[in-house]
Amino acid sequence: GNWVRTDGGEEEGMLSPVAQVDRHHVLVSEILGGLVAEEHIHDIICIAHDKAIIDGEENSPVPVVKADNLVRFIKTEDAKASGCEYDCEAILQRIESYKVK
């Protein structure tokens, strides 16, 4: 769909964050490959601006959550994934190995 932001009463189009989420998903999958199952990598668009009003998030193929609801969203997703056990230390080491120094 179309992404629009309103500033000072004027609407302007903006790039869809879904494309960026898709790129991030590919990257995270490549980094965590073999450590985390693909179905356990969840995409999300998090809006950080505290005054943002989000309309039409139900039309997004990726969940859209404001930052103040992020913890609740994660806890809900975590509850759905109960029974998934991963080696957190191995995941952390893998992520650390990809950091730019």
Summary of the structure (lengths in Angstrom):
residues: 101
radius of gyration: 16.3
end to end distance: 37.5
largest distance: 49.1
contacts: 185
relative contact order: 0.14
helix: 47%
strand: 16%
